[in-house]
Amino acid sequence: MPLLIAVVVGIAIYGWLCYLAMVYVVVPLLPYVVVGSGGVGVLLLVGVLAGTLLGVGTLGASTVTPSEVRERLPGGRSKFERDSAWPNYLFGQSRTDLGTAIEHTNRVVSRMWAALVKVIQNEPLVLAAWPLWLLVLTATLTLTTGLAVAGVLVYALLGLVLATMWLAWLAAAGLLRGVDLGVRMSRRAQATCHHSECNYRTRLPAYLCRCGRTHHDIRAGRLGAFVRRCECDRLLPTTVLMAAAGLVPVCQKCDRPLRAGAAVLTDIVVPVFGPSSAGKTRLVLAGMVALGRHLTAAGGALQPVGPESEATYREATTVVESRAQTTKTDAARPPAGITVRLSAGKRRALLHMFDAAGEFFANREQNSQLTFLDDAQGLMFVVDPFSIPAVADDLSGVLAPRLAAAQPARDEPEQSYLVTAQRLRDQGVTLDRKPLAVAVVKADLLLGLPPAEGLSPDSGSAEVESWLRERGLDNMVEGASRDFDVVRYFLVSSLDIASDPGGTVGATSPAQPLLWLLGRSGMPIRKPGLVATS
Amino acid sequence: MKTSTSPPPHYLAFRISLVLLLLAALAATAFWIARTDVLGEILAFLGAAW
């Protein structure tokens, strides 16, 4: 009985104490606990977020390195992987930073709740002071709620700001790309690989950082709007126009260096085709020398670009000035391009001339290796008049030695033309948008002979065309006018390389067909008396 | 080939900007609370509710 009374009294005292705690502690403090813990939740969120962003202690987020760029950033339309460069903060690191801050915050809240549960699990008797635990529970709950509400608002705000910066960034990058491309398109700039068996042509070459890494897409984007940082830490420009000033352009297909000025200067590809021994190489060499003199007279310049082109230009000057024989072009592999930089007035251009051995034009299998034919702005077809059967027939008897001295081409010009034109059509090359210069060479040997009747050094395109028709090449002439946008005929002598003091080139100058093709390809060289005659 | 492991300087600039934005938002909120006495109203509401 006394025990029962003691229990009843104890319960009554406990109930009375609980009542007192509720009335004098819990109820008065609860509003402040709610507001205070909610505020602590907000401050906790801000503190953890700021600590993560500033890398305080161990809160800092891991850094997104260039090696992770390929996983973090969406792949572009390029066939290459993303370049090894540091991504811009907005596109790589920002998500990692915010994600890490959320992880840290979740961890703090989880540990707080876990600690609370652990205390109760270890010492269940503490629940006897339940009015006080009500305060603790309310504080934890409102802290979590305040943190969650503030988290939604803060991350929404940061997300909005980052998204706005994203859009502004992409707009700036797009604008920069547009200006870069616009300027280059207005110049008709392309990057042509001059290396043998490649000849890949693109508007966007790769660029080599000094560390040796290749950047396949240097343009403004997620790796940088105005500059990008290579994995080696060097800053690189993000426009092709600026990259061309200090970086080595590289072919996207064969990874070999391109000519300086690739993709920023007007790019003109002129393949010279025709049968073996027709005089293509001599025409190219003499054409270069004559064009160089012509440009110098016009106040411009012609400069070979690259060691191979420099050597070829030196050889050209020697061969043309000494009137020496040219060596037979190597028929083992397709030719490398001879590149010269042309400047006339404010215009600059890279002219790539491709001189393949005549054997490549004899059949379609070999012809298919000449990929530079596909991207040419204009083509030059070389006709050796001494290989035309009607001309050869006229040079018999006492004139036979003249025919032998001319070393006529082995194949007829018509066959070479038809094979090449058919191959280009098969490849889907839009010939009907390209000009064709037909150069009837060896004029110095031809003029004065009976078969040259109707021709003179001043013969224009119509007279040369008419002469070819009369010599039985009407199929070729008809085919050329049908296949190409415009065809012009030239009578050319590789000996006629001089310009008069006024700068006018000779009527049979090997520069004439080149000047006409340059004018059709966005590099007109205008000066009274210097334009190609028609 | 040389490889750098330290993040570019612009990362820090972006991070500091975000922290400043965060502090500005916090300060603006505190200013708004102080100006509107919303805290007093909440306390009064909670006090009345209990």
HADDOCK unambig.tbl for C-alpha pairs under 7 A between the chains (distance, minus, plus):
assign (segid A and resid 27 and name CA) (segid B and resid 50 and name CA) 6.51 0.50 0.50
assign (segid A and resid 31 and name CA) (segid B and resid 43 and name CA) 5.56 0.50 0.50
assign (segid A and resid 31 and name CA) (segid B and resid 46 and name CA) 5.31 0.50 0.50
assign (segid A and resid 31 and name CA) (segid B and resid 47 and name CA) 5.97 0.50 0.50
assign (segid A and resid 32 and name CA) (segid B and resid 43 and name CA) 6.96 0.50 0.50
assign (segid A and resid 50 and name CA) (segid B and resid 19 and name CA) 5.62 0.50 0.50
assign (segid A and resid 53 and name CA) (segid B and resid 15 and name CA) 5.50 0.50 0.50
assign (segid A and resid 54 and name CA) (segid B and resid 15 and name CA) 6.66 0.50 0.50
assign (segid A and resid 63 and name CA) (segid B and resid 7 and name CA) 6.81 0.50 0.50
assign (segid A and resid 89 and name CA) (segid B and resid 11 and name CA) 5.59 0.50 0.50
assign (segid A and resid 211 and name CA) (segid B and resid 1 and name CA) 5.79 0.50 0.50
assign (segid A and resid 211 and name CA) (segid B and resid 2 and name CA) 6.52 0.50 0.50
assign (segid A and resid 212 and name CA) (segid B and resid 1 and name CA) 6.73 0.50 0.50
assign (segid A and resid 231 and name CA) (segid B and resid 3 and name CA) 5.61 0.50 0.50
assign (segid A and resid 231 and name CA) (segid B and resid 4 and name CA) 6.01 0.50 0.50
assign (segid A and resid 232 and name CA) (segid B and resid 2 and name CA) 5.11 0.50 0.50
assign (segid A and resid 232 and name CA) (segid B and resid 3 and name CA) 4.53 0.50 0.50
assign (segid A and resid 232 and name CA) (segid B and resid 4 and name CA) 5.23 0.50 0.50
assign (segid A and resid 233 and name CA) (segid B and resid 4 and name CA) 5.85 0.50 0.50
